[in-house]
Amino acid sequence: MAKVDLTIEICGMSGDGTIAAGALLNNALSRAGFSLMAFDSYPAEIRGFGRCVTRCRVGDEEMLALTSETHVLISLDDEQSFSRIPFLAKNAIVFFDNRPSSYIEEGKSIAARVEPDVILLGIPFKDLAAEATGTTRGRNITALGALAGVFDLPVEPFHKVIRNKFEPKGENVLLVNMKSFDAGLRYAREELDYSPGIPFPVPEKGDEETERVLLSGNVAIARGALDAGLGLYFGYPITPATPIMEYLAKALPENGGRLFQMEDEISSIGAVLGSFYGGRRAMTATSGPGLALMTELIGLGVMAEIPAVIIDAQRGGPSTGLPTKTEQSDLQAAVFGGPGDSARIVIAPTNVIECYQYTVKSFQIAEKYQTPVIVLTDFFLDNRVENVVMRHATAEQIADGNIYPDPALKGKYHRFEVSESGISPRSIPGMEGFLFATTGLEHSEKGIPDYTPNNHMEMSGKRHRKISGALADLPAPEEFAWDEALDVGVIAWGSTFGSALEAVRKAQSKGMRAGALKITSIFPYHVDAIRGFMERCTDILIPELNYEGQLANLIGHLFRKDVVRLNRVTGEPFPVSIILEKIEFLVKS
Amino acid sequence: MKTSGRALAAKVSSIKDSGAFAIRSRNLPTWCPGCGYFGIHQGLNNAIQRLGLPHHETVIVSGIGCAGRYPFFADTYGLHAVHGRALPVATGVKLANPGLTVFAVGGDGDGLGIGGGHLPHIARRDIDVNYLLFDNSIYGLTKGQPSPSSPTGFKTKASPTGTTDAPLDATLMALSYGASFVARLFAGDPEGIAAALMEGIHHKGFSFFHLYTTCVTFDKNFKTWDHLKEWIHPLPEGYDPTNLKQAMNQALEDHFSMGILYKRKKE
């Protein structure tokens, strides 16, 4: 059992420095040796004057999901924090400013609203910051100091992250923030006579190898692409994929590549295909509306057998949908989107480290199987941060995946030669004696348009064999079950898998025979492994953040009876508790 | 006498092996007899041959339409993409390997209609791609519908009472988008095309070739050989192609003067 498992929230109005304080807290806790998962929410409109919430689950074991209960709430604006009251756990601790700058009616203080079990720690954030620095600007940092003081957290990681963040902004800014922090810390230690009942011991430091890095899914993708030797990035701004482009805009040129913000998503995927055709690794990242625009050129990649790497950071849909909310509703568009029989490869990481690993992998797979690879992520996975143990890709993992023609075939080369595997060696412009033209028209082995009946049969077969064959190189489903026969088997993908696994572990600890199966290869998928798991289960439960049950639609036919679908489109990450309730219900019935 | 397929193939092979075909491929063009595209083909062929560009370091990217088939008829690397997207794909190819000579080809429907949104951006990025726009003001491959460069009142099966939309002028567009090299050429003058292409290929940056051509099958009234020959003429004597304002004036006031209208001076 975990010794520490706390959810800390900071809530304020835009301008209070809520998100900034959250980032510092995450960094400091990560440095201190905790494991964590954090996720921010803030107003969607740029000048939107609204509520900001940053949520961090921190513990000493691997974090799989967020919780719906908050153990510690730091209120930087009481009126905004009212909305967080329903999420407070029993005996939660609330830090609030008990000397706000302007007069506040008694009923509007959070102290007047919370349940009696809540522990209220009134600390004059603003006054303390002002006394120490002459400005109230650092009040969010004062609140962090108070948190560190109350829980007796090591101070050094906080000082370090404050230094890292503010030192580049000048000595004065650094001093203001450092003093603001220390003021909160001193107040909590010297003037607040309170010792929390919640355990928060710092985990024992492991060896150097377990050094953790704080990464979001998007940054992990960008780093994966860089480590895989990305040469060119073409993209168009779209939430929630834009941070990938912004990270690469600085990092890619520093690593010998170039980044172009294109005129739309169509040109982005067009240029990616052109680049791979020309022999250089390229990538684009988009979200649902952009993926829809790319459909035709993805089909060209399939037909003309040109690699491409496309990140689809899913958000709520259809159409413009819910740009800043999480959903898993592009699965069908990614797998089936497009006219004709256009099988392509779709993979979906379930956590931040897999975002890195699968992005690396997608380049080699795309090259080897000469086809577009779509990496499906979602808003929650893209934007949440985890502190992960970073293991950089090996030389083998980033090696060129292209299969080039045998030099002996010079002058006699047939680009689309039909083979058992469906793979035909691909020459690259610049190779003498291996000229070919490729096309989105159905074509002969030489690449010349050919609409004869047998040719289309044969070429369709070749392209599909290639995709089926790719299974050998794609990550197999991973099982988390300790019983042979299971009452409930939960199959999940993307960010929902973490919630599913945590629910299954809780069910197991209550003595239920439950198991989880993680699916990351969405298409093609491992029929035998999935069916093998299903056959051992009385019920199959598939929780997904979409209305229809898109994974259930894809693999449900493998089960002897109907799979149980559990669908939510609230725009929020899948709550563990809802999956657990469903497991309990199925076990009992 | 009708030549048998095998005899024709043998003949093509023998000419091919003699080297006279240059970039012409063993796959004979499927364009209609008398099509203006043959003249463009000859111009491009001659330019590549005269410059001695290695075929394996030459890539032709195309869109969809009669011009889109070009890669199959050229003995180079080729990428027949989708409708309207030759320019972004060519951008990717050129950036992937700047050592390649990259051409993008397509018709007026492909480049001014469905793909019209890409021309401004490749121009302002000044990607070193040579773009040949085959402008016959009609959709040929779909058998004769009006295109974005058809004149107002243009009658086709899809516009039986004549079109009401005004035509686009690709030369003016390219100039205003900031293309660093703009030429307007006539399919009936392969030597003129070859000469301009040779200069454009050398030009480091985006080169735009607006090619006035015919559709002998579906347009019997507008851009016919007879009309084009009557309308076109060279640029005025002493024309300075490095003056953008003058180029825009020329393009605006005289739609039929042929030659290199603009070439940005090296900084």
Chai-1 contact restraints between the chains, C-beta under 6 A:
chainA,res_idxA,chainB,res_idxB,connection_type,confidence,min_distance_angstrom,max_distance_angstrom,comment,restraint_id
A,L232,B,L95,contact,1.0,0.0,6.0,A-B,restraint_1
A,E263,B,G117,contact,1.0,0.0,6.0,A-B,restraint_2
A,E263,B,H121,contact,1.0,0.0,6.0,A-B,restraint_3
A,S267,B,P88,contact,1.0,0.0,6.0,A-B,restraint_4
A,S267,B,H118,contact,1.0,0.0,6.0,A-B,restraint_5
A,G270,B,R85,contact,1.0,0.0,6.0,A-B,restraint_6
A,G270,B,P88,contact,1.0,0.0,6.0,A-B,restraint_7
A,G270,B,V89,contact,1.0,0.0,6.0,A-B,restraint_8
A,A271,B,P88,contact,1.0,0.0,6.0,A-B,restraint_9
A,A271,B,T91,contact,1.0,0.0,6.0,A-B,restraint_10
A,A271,B,G92,contact,1.0,0.0,6.0,A-B,restraint_11
A,L273,B,V89,contact,1.0,0.0,6.0,A-B,restraint_12
A,G274,B,V89,contact,1.0,0.0,6.0,A-B,restraint_13
A,G274,B,G92,contact,1.0,0.0,6.0,A-B,restraint_14
A,G274,B,V93,contact,1.0,0.0,6.0,A-B,restraint_15
A,S275,B,G92,contact,1.0,0.0,6.0,A-B,restraint_16
A,S275,B,A96,contact,1.0,0.0,6.0,A-B,restraint_17
A,Y277,B,L79,contact,1.0,0.0,6.0,A-B,restraint_18
A,Y277,B,V93,contact,1.0,0.0,6.0,A-B,restraint_19
A,G278,B,V93,contact,1.0,0.0,6.0,A-B,restraint_20
A,G278,B,A96,contact,1.0,0.0,6.0,A-B,restraint_21
A,G278,B,N97,contact,1.0,0.0,6.0,A-B,restraint_22
A,G279,B,A96,contact,1.0,0.0,6.0,A-B,restraint_23
A,G279,B,N97,contact,1.0,0.0,6.0,A-B,restraint_24
A,R280,B,A96,contact,1.0,0.0,6.0,A-B,restraint_25
A,E296,B,V82,contact,1.0,0.0,6.0,A-B,restraint_26
A,L300,B,V82,contact,1.0,0.0,6.0,A-B,restraint_27
A,P429,B,V59,contact,1.0,0.0,6.0,A-B,restraint_28
A,P429,B,Y77,contact,1.0,0.0,6.0,A-B,restraint_29
A,P429,B,L100,contact,1.0,0.0,6.0,A-B,restraint_30
A,G430,B,E57,contact,1.0,0.0,6.0,A-B,restraint_31
A,E432,B,H56,contact,1.0,0.0,6.0,A-B,restraint_32
A,L435,B,Y77,contact,1.0,0.0,6.0,A-B,restraint_33
A,A437,B,P71,contact,1.0,0.0,6.0,A-B,restraint_34
A,A437,B,F72,contact,1.0,0.0,6.0,A-B,restraint_35
A,A437,B,G78,contact,1.0,0.0,6.0,A-B,restraint_36
A,T438,B,L79,contact,1.0,0.0,6.0,A-B,restraint_37
A,T439,B,H80,contact,1.0,0.0,6.0,A-B,restraint_38
A,G440,B,V82,contact,1.0,0.0,6.0,A-B,restraint_39
